Amino acid sequence: MAKLPLHKVGGAVDTSELTTLPADVLSNEVFIGSGSDEPQQGTVIRRGSPTYSLPINGTQQLQSGQYTGGSITQSIPTMGAQNIGPGAQMITIPTAGKYMTGNITIKPVYNLSTSVIKKYEYVGGVGPGTWEGYVNTDPKVPYYYGAFNGIQTITSFKYSSGGEVGVVSLEKDKINVRVANNYRQTAIVFNSPINFDQLSTLTIRYDASLIESGSGSTILEFGVFRNKVTDYIWSSSDGFNPNLGTKLASAIEFGTGGDFTSSVASATGNAYLYLFFTGVGAITNIKIVRFD
């Protein structure tokens, strides 16, 4: 600030037109201003060039005074876009104290419908479920109460080359087989090969009845053959279909139900499992097909 010397000549200085106050002048500076005929000292504090660092969402109060520069900085951790897959446990996204530079996307739960949710239950607000089946992922259990193991399916066809095919249907908890009324047998094959090297027994859980006649027997038989066919098993003139290859194991059961267990220890390598059904008007319900 420039200094203006005032020389008193012949009387007092007229300061009535001056407007400067101490709050307008730097501290330690002397001036003539408003409110007094005497020299006054400024009160504006020199603040220099301070630097301030703010926390996230923080503020900085600036005191009055003279500033010749300075800076205010803020360092905030950032987090990019996130894709979150839902799961059975609570998921915490660590966004506290961070600035998001992208969106958070929650992935959908695919195939979430009432048909795959346990009956009467809810999952993620979807329900009530209607599914009454079982989960089967055991490679040693080709079929379990309505559920294949993710490896197998079946094909039904006639047992005898000159016969007719019965009716085979997949129901809620069983494979239902209705044999034709004239004793012609029905066959099914599990479509994917099975490795028998570490398998010793086969158990088939079933129930069966004769609906057309009170005489005769319901017969359930299995066979393990090296190859796969879907046309016929047996010909009265030629015996077994030659395309079946070697028969590695077989057994037969006469009855109305229960667990039919037999050895398959003689079978080795990859082969195919066949089930054969016989009986006048017989109905056989297969519940479980399991190896041990």
Phi and psi in degrees as GROMACS dihedral restraints (atoms count N, CA, C in turn):
[ dihedral_restraints ]
;  ai    aj    ak    al  type     phi  dphi    fc
    3     4     5     6     1   -73.0    20    10
    4     5     6     7     1   147.9    20    10
    6     7     8     9     1  -103.4    20    10
    7     8     9    10     1   129.7    20    10
    9    10    11    12     1  -109.1    20    10
   10    11    12    13     1   107.2    20    10
   12    13    14    15     1   -72.5    20    10
   13    14    15    16     1   132.2    20    10
   15    16    17    18     1  -114.9    20    10
   16    17    18    19     1   122.8    20    10
   18    19    20    21     1  -104.1    20    10
   19    20    21    22     1   122.3    20    10
   21    22    23    24     1   -74.7    20    10
   22    23    24    25     1   118.9    20    10
   24    25    26    27     1  -130.8    20    10
   25    26    27    28     1   106.6    20    10
   27    28    29    30     1    78.3    20    10
   28    29    30    31     1     7.3    20    10
   30    31    32    33     1   165.8    20    10
   31    32    33    34     1   178.5    20    10
   33    34    35    36     1   -70.5    20    10
   34    35    36    37     1   154.0    20    10
   36    37    38    39     1   -80.9    20    10
   37    38    39    40     1   136.4    20    10
   39    40    41    42     1   -87.0    20    10
   40    41    42    43     1   109.4    20    10
   42    43    44    45     1  -106.1    20    10
   43    44    45    46     1    12.9    20    10
   45    46    47    48     1   -66.7    20    10
   46    47    48    49     1   -21.1    20    10
   48    49    50    51     1   -93.0    20    10
   49    50    51    52     1    -5.0    20    10
   51    52    53    54     1   -79.4    20    10
   52    53    54    55     1   142.8    20    10
   54    55    56    57     1  -121.4    20    10
   55    56    57    58     1    -7.9    20    10
   57    58    59    60     1   -69.1    20    10
   58    59    60    61     1   136.5    20    10
   60    61    62    63     1  -117.8    20    10
   61    62    63    64     1   165.6    20    10
   63    64    65    66     1   -56.5    20    10
   64    65    66    67     1   -32.1    20    10
   66    67    68    69     1   -72.0    20    10
   67    68    69    70     1    -5.3    20    10
   69    70    71    72     1  -100.4    20    10
   70    71    72    73     1    -4.4    20    10
   72    73    74    75     1  -123.0    20    10
   73    74    75    76     1   142.4    20    10
   75    76    77    78     1   -59.7    20    10
   76    77    78    79     1   149.4    20    10
   78    79    80    81     1   -62.1    20    10
   79    80    81    82     1   148.8    20    10
   81    82    83    84     1    72.6    20    10
   82    83    84    85     1     1.6    20    10
   84    85    86    87     1   -96.5    20    10
   85    86    87    88     1   137.8    20    10
   87    88    89    90     1  -102.9    20    10
   88    89    90    91     1   138.2    20    10
   90    91    92    93     1  -149.4    20    10
   91    92    93    94     1   163.8    20    10
   93    94    95    96     1  -106.6    20    10
   94    95    96    97     1   123.6    20    10
   96    97    98    99     1  -150.3    20    10
   97    98    99   100     1  -158.5    20    10
   99   100   101   102     1   -70.2    20    10
  100   101   102   103     1   144.9    20    10
  102   103   104   105     1    93.9    20    10
  103   104   105   106     1    -9.6    20    10
  105   106   107   108     1  -160.0    20    10
  106   107   108   109     1   147.3    20    10
  108   109   110   111     1   -86.9    20    10
  109   110   111   112     1    -7.3    20    10
  111   112   113   114     1   -96.3    20    10
  112   113   114   115     1   157.8    20    10
  114   115   116   117     1   -58.8    20    10
  115   116   117   118     1   142.2    20    10
  117   118   119   120     1  -121.6    20    10
  118   119   120   121     1   164.1    20    10
  120   121   122   123     1  -114.4    20    10
  121   122   123   124     1   133.0    20    10
  123   124   125   126     1   -67.6    20    10
  124   125   126   127     1   158.4    20    10
  126   127   128   129     1  -122.5    20    10
  127   128   129   130     1     1.8    20    10
  129   130   131   132     1   -72.2    20    10
  130   131   132   133     1   120.2    20    10
  132   133   134   135     1   -81.9    20    10
  133   134   135   136     1   136.9    20    10
  135   136   137   138     1   -78.4    20    10
  136   137   138   139     1   118.7    20    10
  138   139   140   141     1   -98.9    20    10
  139   140   141   142     1   -14.0    20    10
  141   142   143   144     1    71.0    20    10
  142   143   144   145     1  -139.7    20    10
  144   145   146   147     1  -126.3    20    10
  145   146   147   148     1    77.0    20    10
  147   148   149   150     1   -75.5    20    10
  148   149   150   151     1   159.3    20    10
  150   151   152   153     1  -123.3    20    10
  151   152   153   154     1   131.8    20    10
  153   154   155   156     1  -125.1    20    10
  154   155   156   157     1   143.2    20    10
  156   157   158   159     1  -119.1    20    10
  157   158   159   160     1   125.0    20    10
  159   160   161   162     1   -99.4    20    10
  160   161   162   163     1   139.9    20    10
  162   163   164   165     1   -72.7    20    10
  163   164   165   166     1   169.2    20    10
  165   166   167   168     1   -59.7    20    10
  166   167   168   169     1   132.1    20    10
  168   169   170   171     1    61.5    20    10
  169   170   171   172     1    19.8    20    10
  171   172   173   174     1   -87.4    20    10
  172   173   174   175     1   167.6    20    10
  174   175   176   177     1  -129.9    20    10
  175   176   177   178     1   160.3    20    10
  177   178   179   180     1  -131.8    20    10
  178   179   180   181     1   116.8    20    10
  180   181   182   183     1   -79.0    20    10
  181   182   183   184     1   129.7    20    10
  183   184   185   186     1  -101.6    20    10
  184   185   186   187     1   125.6    20    10
  186   187   188   189     1   -76.5    20    10
  187   188   189   190     1   153.7    20    10
  189   190   191   192     1   -67.1    20    10
  190   191   192   193     1   151.7    20    10
  192   193   194   195     1   149.6    20    10
  193   194   195   196     1  -172.8    20    10
  195   196   197   198     1   -98.3    20    10
  196   197   198   199     1   127.8    20    10
  198   199   200   201     1  -115.8    20    10
  199   200   201   202     1   134.0    20    10
  201   202   203   204     1  -102.6    20    10
  202   203   204   205     1     2.2    20    10
  204   205   206   207     1   165.6    20    10
  205   206   207   208     1  -149.7    20    10
  207   208   209   210     1   121.1    20    10
  208   209   210   211     1   172.2    20    10
  210   211   212   213     1  -153.1    20    10
  211   212   213   214     1   152.2    20    10
  213   214   215   216     1  -125.4    20    10
  214   215   216   217     1   121.1    20    10
  216   217   218   219     1  -120.0    20    10
  217   218   219   220     1   160.9    20    10
  219   220   221   222     1  -147.7    20    10
  220   221   222   223     1   125.9    20    10
  222   223   224   225     1  -111.8    20    10
  223   224   225   226     1   112.5    20    10
  225   226   227   228     1  -118.5    20    10
  226   227   228   229     1   125.2    20    10
  228   229   230   231     1   -60.1    20    10
  229   230   231   232     1   143.2    20    10
  231   232   233   234     1  -113.4    20    10
  232   233   234   235     1   159.6    20    10
  234   235   236   237     1  -140.2    20    10
  235   236   237   238     1   131.6    20    10
  237   238   239   240     1   -80.1    20    10
  238   239   240   241     1  -171.9    20    10
  240   241   242   243     1   -60.9    20    10
  241   242   243   244     1   145.0    20    10
  243   244   245   246     1  -126.6    20    10
  244   245   246   247     1   137.2    20    10
  246   247   248   249     1  -113.3    20    10
  247   248   249   250     1   119.0    20    10
  249   250   251   252     1  -111.3    20    10
  250   251   252   253     1   125.6    20    10
  252   253   254   255     1   -95.7    20    10
  253   254   255   256     1   128.0    20    10
  255   256   257   258     1   -66.4    20    10
  256   257   258   259     1   153.2    20    10
  258   259   260   261     1  -150.0    20    10
  259   260   261   262     1  -171.7    20    10
  261   262   263   264     1   -78.7    20    10
  262   263   264   265     1   -20.0    20    10
  264   265   266   267     1  -105.4    20    10
  265   266   267   268     1   159.5    20    10
  267   268   269   270     1   -63.9    20    10
  268   269   270   271     1   139.6    20    10
  270   271   272   273     1  -114.4    20    10
  271   272   273   274     1   126.6    20    10
  273   274   275   276     1  -107.2    20    10
  274   275   276   277     1   125.5    20    10
  276   277   278   279     1   -97.6    20    10
  277   278   279   280     1   114.2    20    10
  279   280   281   282     1   -75.5    20    10
  280   281   282   283     1    72.4    20    10
  282   283   284   285     1   -96.2    20    10
  283   284   285   286     1    -4.9    20    10
  285   286   287   288     1   -58.9    20    10
  286   287   288   289     1   128.1    20    10
  288   289   290   291     1    73.2    20    10
  289   290   291   292     1    15.7    20    10
  291   292   293   294     1  -122.5    20    10
  292   293   294   295     1   153.0    20    10
  294   295   296   297     1   -99.7    20    10
  295   296   297   298     1   120.4    20    10
  297   298   299   300     1   -78.4    20    10
  298   299   300   301     1   128.0    20    10
  300   301   302   303     1  -102.8    20    10
  301   302   303   304     1     1.3    20    10
  303   304   305   306     1  -152.0    20    10
  304   305   306   307     1   179.7    20    10
  306   307   308   309     1   -86.6    20    10
  307   308   309   310     1   154.6    20    10
  309   310   311   312     1   -99.9    20    10
  310   311   312   313     1   121.3    20    10
  312   313   314   315     1  -112.1    20    10
  313   314   315   316     1   124.4    20    10
  315   316   317   318     1   -95.4    20    10
  316   317   318   319     1   119.5    20    10
  318   319   320   321     1   -70.2    20    10
  319   320   321   322     1   147.6    20    10
  321   322   323   324     1   -75.2    20    10
  322   323   324   325     1   159.7    20    10
  324   325   326   327     1   -92.4    20    10
  325   326   327   328     1   108.5    20    10
  327   328   329   330     1   -73.4    20    10
  328   329   330   331     1   150.6    20    10
  330   331   332   333     1    59.2    20    10
  331   332   333   334     1    29.6    20    10
  333   334   335   336     1   -90.5    20    10
  334   335   336   337     1    96.0    20    10
  336   337   338   339     1  -140.6    20    10
  337   338   339   340     1   164.8    20    10
  339   340   341   342     1   -61.9    20    10
  340   341   342   343     1   -26.1    20    10
  342   343   344   345     1   -71.0    20    10
  343   344   345   346     1   -18.3    20    10
  345   346   347   348     1  -111.8    20    10
  346   347   348   349     1     7.9    20    10
  348   349   350   351     1  -103.8    20    10
  349   350   351   352     1   137.3    20    10
  351   352   353   354     1   -51.7    20    10
  352   353   354   355     1   140.2    20    10
  354   355   356   357     1   -53.3    20    10
  355   356   357   358     1   132.0    20    10
  357   358   359   360     1    76.0    20    10
  358   359   360   361     1    -4.0    20    10
  360   361   362   363     1   -96.6    20    10
  361   362   363   364     1   163.1    20    10
  363   364   365   366     1  -121.5    20    10
  364   365   366   367     1   143.8    20    10
  366   367   368   369     1  -133.4    20    10
  367   368   369   370     1   118.9    20    10
  369   370   371   372     1    57.2    20    10
  370   371   372   373     1    33.2    20    10
  372   373   374   375     1    84.4    20    10
  373   374   375   376     1    -2.5    20    10
  375   376   377   378     1   -97.6    20    10
  376   377   378   379     1   130.5    20    10
  378   379   380   381     1   157.2    20    10
  379   380   381   382     1  -175.1    20    10
  381   382   383   384     1   -73.7    20    10
  382   383   384   385     1   149.3    20    10
  384   385   386   387     1   -69.7    20    10
  385   386   387   388     1   159.1    20    10
  387   388   389   390     1  -123.3    20    10
  388   389   390   391     1    -4.0    20    10
  390   391   392   393     1   -75.6    20    10
  391   392   393   394     1   131.9    20    10
  393   394   395   396     1  -122.1    20    10
  394   395   396   397     1    14.1    20    10
  396   397   398   399     1   -87.0    20    10
  397   398   399   400     1  -160.4    20    10
  399   400   401   402     1  -126.4    20    10
  400   401   402   403     1   159.7    20    10
  402   403   404   405     1   -98.5    20    10
  403   404   405   406     1   128.4    20    10
  405   406   407   408     1  -135.8    20    10
  406   407   408   409     1   109.9    20    10
  408   409   410   411     1  -124.2    20    10
  409   410   411   412     1    13.0    20    10
  411   412   413   414     1   -85.2    20    10
  412   413   414   415     1   118.9    20    10
  414   415   416   417     1   -63.2    20    10
  415   416   417   418     1   -19.2    20    10
  417   418   419   420     1   -87.4    20    10
  418   419   420   421     1    -1.0    20    10
  420   421   422   423     1  -122.4    20    10
  421   422   423   424     1    89.1    20    10
  423   424   425   426     1   -58.4    20    10
  424   425   426   427     1   -33.1    20    10
  426   427   428   429     1  -147.3    20    10
  427   428   429   430     1   137.1    20    10
  429   430   431   432     1  -147.4    20    10
  430   431   432   433     1   102.9    20    10
  432   433   434   435     1    44.9    20    10
  433   434   435   436     1    56.0    20    10
  435   436   437   438     1    94.5    20    10
  436   437   438   439     1    -4.8    20    10
  438   439   440   441     1  -123.7    20    10
  439   440   441   442     1   123.2    20    10
  441   442   443   444     1   -77.7    20    10
  442   443   444   445     1   164.6    20    10
  444   445   446   447     1   -89.2    20    10
  445   446   447   448     1    15.6    20    10
  447   448   449   450     1    87.0    20    10
  448   449   450   451     1    -9.4    20    10
  450   451   452   453     1  -107.9    20    10
  451   452   453   454     1   -40.3    20    10
  453   454   455   456     1   -98.8    20    10
  454   455   456   457     1   154.1    20    10
  456   457   458   459     1  -140.6    20    10
  457   458   459   460     1   176.7    20    10
  459   460   461   462     1  -128.9    20    10
  460   461   462   463     1   156.8    20    10
  462   463   464   465     1  -127.1    20    10
  463   464   465   466     1   132.3    20    10
  465   466   467   468     1  -102.7    20    10
  466   467   468   469     1   146.6    20    10
  468   469   470   471     1  -162.0    20    10
  469   470   471   472     1   178.0    20    10
  471   472   473   474     1   -81.0    20    10
  472   473   474   475     1   145.6    20    10
  474   475   476   477     1   -76.0    20    10
  475   476   477   478     1   -48.9    20    10
  477   478   479   480     1   -94.4    20    10
  478   479   480   481     1   141.9    20    10
  480   481   482   483     1   -62.0    20    10
  481   482   483   484     1   -26.5    20    10
  483   484   485   486     1  -104.0    20    10
  484   485   486   487     1     9.4    20    10
  486   487   488   489     1   -94.7    20    10
  487   488   489   490     1  -164.9    20    10
  489   490   491   492     1  -128.0    20    10
  490   491   492   493     1   158.7    20    10
  492   493   494   495     1   -89.3    20    10
  493   494   495   496     1   133.4    20    10
  495   496   497   498     1   -73.6    20    10
  496   497   498   499     1  -174.1    20    10
  498   499   500   501     1  -100.9    20    10
  499   500   501   502     1   120.4    20    10
  501   502   503   504     1  -115.5    20    10
  502   503   504   505     1   126.0    20    10
  504   505   506   507     1  -136.5    20    10
  505   506   507   508     1   146.5    20    10
  507   508   509   510     1   -93.5    20    10
  508   509   510   511     1   117.7    20    10
  510   511   512   513     1  -109.9    20    10
  511   512   513   514     1  -177.1    20    10
  513   514   515   516     1   -54.5    20    10
  514   515   516   517     1   -41.6    20    10
  516   517   518   519     1  -135.3    20    10
  517   518   519   520     1    20.8    20    10
  519   520   521   522     1  -164.4    20    10
  520   521   522   523     1   162.6    20    10
  522   523   524   525     1   -97.4    20    10
  523   524   525   526     1   116.7    20    10
  525   526   527   528     1   -99.3    20    10
  526   527   528   529     1   124.6    20    10
  528   529   530   531     1  -121.0    20    10
  529   530   531   532     1   120.6    20    10
  531   532   533   534     1  -110.4    20    10
  532   533   534   535     1   113.4    20    10
  534   535   536   537     1   -76.7    20    10
  535   536   537   538     1   145.6    20    10
  537   538   539   540     1   -60.5    20    10
  538   539   540   541     1   154.6    20    10
  540   541   542   543     1   -73.8    20    10
  541   542   543   544     1    -6.2    20    10
  543   544   545   546     1  -108.6    20    10
  544   545   546   547     1    31.0    20    10
  546   547   548   549     1    75.2    20    10
  547   548   549   550     1    -5.8    20    10
  549   550   551   552     1   -65.0    20    10
  550   551   552   553     1   129.0    20    10
  552   553   554   555     1   -80.0    20    10
  553   554   555   556     1   159.7    20    10
  555   556   557   558     1  -117.3    20    10
  556   557   558   559     1   144.0    20    10
  558   559   560   561     1  -126.0    20    10
  559   560   561   562     1   149.8    20    10
  561   562   563   564     1  -132.2    20    10
  562   563   564   565     1   150.9    20    10
  564   565   566   567     1  -126.3    20    10
  565   566   567   568     1   138.2    20    10
  567   568   569   570     1   -78.4    20    10
  568   569   570   571     1   123.6    20    10
  570   571   572   573     1   -72.5    20    10
  571   572   573   574     1   -23.0    20    10
  573   574   575   576     1  -101.0    20    10
  574   575   576   577     1   141.2    20    10
  576   577   578   579     1   -64.9    20    10
  577   578   579   580     1   151.1    20    10
  579   580   581   582     1  -118.8    20    10
  580   581   582   583     1   134.6    20    10
  582   583   584   585     1   -87.5    20    10
  583   584   585   586     1   118.9    20    10
  585   586   587   588     1   -96.3    20    10
  586   587   588   589     1     4.9    20    10
  588   589   590   591     1   -59.9    20    10
  589   590   591   592     1   -35.3    20    10
  591   592   593   594     1  -110.0    20    10
  592   593   594   595     1    17.4    20    10
  594   595   596   597     1  -107.0    20    10
  595   596   597   598     1   138.9    20    10
  597   598   599   600     1  -116.4    20    10
  598   599   600   601     1   -37.9    20    10
  600   601   602   603     1  -135.1    20    10
  601   602   603   604     1   157.5    20    10
  603   604   605   606     1  -122.7    20    10
  604   605   606   607     1   131.1    20    10
  606   607   608   609     1  -118.2    20    10
  607   608   609   610     1   129.2    20    10
  609   610   611   612     1  -119.4    20    10
  610   611   612   613     1   117.3    20    10
  612   613   614   615     1   -95.3    20    10
  613   614   615   616     1   128.9    20    10
  615   616   617   618     1  -151.8    20    10
  616   617   618   619     1   165.8    20    10
  618   619   620   621     1  -135.6    20    10
  619   620   621   622     1   149.5    20    10
  621   622   623   624     1  -148.0    20    10
  622   623   624   625     1   157.0    20    10
  624   625   626   627     1  -156.0    20    10
  625   626   627   628     1   162.3    20    10
  627   628   629   630     1  -109.6    20    10
  628   629   630   631     1   116.3    20    10
  630   631   632   633     1   -98.5    20    10
  631   632   633   634     1   -13.5    20    10
  633   634   635   636     1  -100.1    20    10
  634   635   636   637     1   -22.1    20    10
  636   637   638   639     1  -151.5    20    10
  637   638   639   640     1   147.5    20    10
  639   640   641   642     1   -86.7    20    10
  640   641   642   643     1    -4.3    20    10
  642   643   644   645     1  -103.6    20    10
  643   644   645   646     1   170.4    20    10
  645   646   647   648     1    83.3    20    10
  646   647   648   649     1  -176.1    20    10
  648   649   650   651     1  -131.4    20    10
  649   650   651   652     1   151.1    20    10
  651   652   653   654     1   -89.0    20    10
  652   653   654   655     1   128.2    20    10
  654   655   656   657     1  -118.9    20    10
  655   656   657   658     1   130.8    20    10
  657   658   659   660     1  -121.0    20    10
  658   659   660   661     1   128.6    20    10
  660   661   662   663     1  -134.4    20    10
  661   662   663   664     1   147.4    20    10
  663   664   665   666     1  -124.5    20    10
  664   665   666   667     1   155.2    20    10
  666   667   668   669     1  -142.7    20    10
  667   668   669   670     1   143.9    20    10
  669   670   671   672     1  -113.9    20    10
  670   671   672   673     1   116.6    20    10
  672   673   674   675     1  -121.2    20    10
  673   674   675   676     1   152.8    20    10
  675   676   677   678     1   -66.8    20    10
  676   677   678   679     1   -34.8    20    10
  678   679   680   681     1  -114.8    20    10
  679   680   681   682     1   172.2    20    10
  681   682   683   684     1  -112.1    20    10
  682   683   684   685     1   133.3    20    10
  684   685   686   687     1  -131.7    20    10
  685   686   687   688     1   158.6    20    10
  687   688   689   690     1  -138.1    20    10
  688   689   690   691     1    21.5    20    10
  690   691   692   693     1  -106.0    20    10
  691   692   693   694     1   -54.9    20    10
  693   694   695   696     1  -162.2    20    10
  694   695   696   697     1   162.6    20    10
  696   697   698   699     1  -100.5    20    10
  697   698   699   700     1   -44.8    20    10
  699   700   701   702     1  -130.4    20    10
  700   701   702   703     1   141.5    20    10
  702   703   704   705     1  -122.7    20    10
  703   704   705   706     1   131.5    20    10
  705   706   707   708     1   -61.3    20    10
  706   707   708   709     1   -24.9    20    10
  708   709   710   711     1   -93.5    20    10
  709   710   711   712     1   -31.6    20    10
  711   712   713   714     1  -114.5    20    10
  712   713   714   715     1    -5.3    20    10
  714   715   716   717     1    80.3    20    10
  715   716   717   718     1  -146.3    20    10
  717   718   719   720     1   -64.5    20    10
  718   719   720   721     1   144.1    20    10
  720   721   722   723     1   -54.1    20    10
  721   722   723   724     1   119.7    20    10
  723   724   725   726     1   -62.0    20    10
  724   725   726   727     1   -22.8    20    10
  726   727   728   729     1   -71.4    20    10
  727   728   729   730     1   -11.6    20    10
  729   730   731   732     1   -69.1    20    10
  730   731   732   733     1   -24.2    20    10
  732   733   734   735     1    74.4    20    10
  733   734   735   736     1  -154.8    20    10
  735   736   737   738     1   -70.7    20    10
  736   737   738   739     1   135.3    20    10
  738   739   740   741     1   -84.9    20    10
  739   740   741   742     1   120.2    20    10
  741   742   743   744     1   -97.2    20    10
  742   743   744   745     1   -28.2    20    10
  744   745   746   747     1  -164.1    20    10
  745   746   747   748     1   152.2    20    10
  747   748   749   750     1  -164.5    20    10
  748   749   750   751     1   160.8    20    10
  750   751   752   753     1  -164.0    20    10
  751   752   753   754     1   160.0    20    10
  753   754   755   756     1  -132.6    20    10
  754   755   756   757     1   145.9    20    10
  756   757   758   759     1  -130.9    20    10
  757   758   759   760     1   129.0    20    10
  759   760   761   762     1  -107.3    20    10
  760   761   762   763     1   118.7    20    10
  762   763   764   765     1   174.8    20    10
  763   764   765   766     1  -173.3    20    10
  765   766   767   768     1  -114.6    20    10
  766   767   768   769     1     0.2    20    10
  768   769   770   771     1   151.2    20    10
  769   770   771   772     1   174.4    20    10
  771   772   773   774     1   117.8    20    10
  772   773   774   775     1  -160.7    20    10
  774   775   776   777     1  -100.6    20    10
  775   776   777   778     1   116.5    20    10
  777   778   779   780     1   -97.2    20    10
  778   779   780   781     1   106.6    20    10
  780   781   782   783     1  -118.4    20    10
  781   782   783   784     1   133.0    20    10
  783   784   785   786     1  -149.3    20    10
  784   785   786   787     1   160.3    20    10
  786   787   788   789     1   -76.7    20    10
  787   788   789   790     1   141.8    20    10
  789   790   791   792     1  -125.3    20    10
  790   791   792   793     1    21.1    20    10
  792   793   794   795     1   -64.2    20    10
  793   794   795   796     1   -22.1    20    10
  795   796   797   798     1   -75.4    20    10
  796   797   798   799     1   -14.6    20    10
  798   799   800   801     1   -86.5    20    10
  799   800   801   802     1   139.2    20    10
  801   802   803   804     1  -136.8    20    10
  802   803   804   805     1   159.2    20    10
  804   805   806   807     1    67.6    20    10
  805   806   807   808     1  -163.9    20    10
  807   808   809   810     1   -84.9    20    10
  808   809   810   811     1   134.2    20    10
  810   811   812   813     1  -155.3    20    10
  811   812   813   814     1   178.1    20    10
  813   814   815   816     1  -118.4    20    10
  814   815   816   817     1   142.8    20    10
  816   817   818   819     1   -99.8    20    10
  817   818   819   820     1   129.0    20    10
  819   820   821   822     1  -119.3    20    10
  820   821   822   823     1   144.6    20    10
  822   823   824   825     1  -119.6    20    10
  823   824   825   826     1   137.4    20    10
  825   826   827   828     1  -121.7    20    10
  826   827   828   829     1   140.1    20    10
  828   829   830   831     1  -127.7    20    10
  829   830   831   832     1   134.4    20    10
  831   832   833   834     1  -139.3    20    10
  832   833   834   835     1   151.4    20    10
  834   835   836   837     1   143.5    20    10
  835   836   837   838     1   140.7    20    10
  837   838   839   840     1   -66.5    20    10
  838   839   840   841     1   112.4    20    10
  840   841   842   843     1    60.9    20    10
  841   842   843   844     1    28.2    20    10
  843   844   845   846     1   -77.0    20    10
  844   845   846   847     1   143.9    20    10
  846   847   848   849     1  -116.4    20    10
  847   848   849   850     1   127.1    20    10
  849   850   851   852     1  -125.4    20    10
  850   851   852   853     1   129.1    20    10
  852   853   854   855     1  -111.1    20    10
  853   854   855   856     1   115.4    20    10
  855   856   857   858     1   -89.6    20    10
  856   857   858   859     1   122.9    20    10
  858   859   860   861     1  -100.9    20    10
  859   860   861   862     1   -45.5    20    10
  861   862   863   864     1  -138.4    20    10
  862   863   864   865     1   138.7    20    10
  864   865   866   867     1  -126.6    20    10
  865   866   867   868     1   111.1    20    10
  867   868   869   870     1  -137.9    20    10
  868   869   870   871     1   136.9    20    10
  870   871   872   873     1  -101.7    20    10
  871   872   873   874     1   150.3    20    10
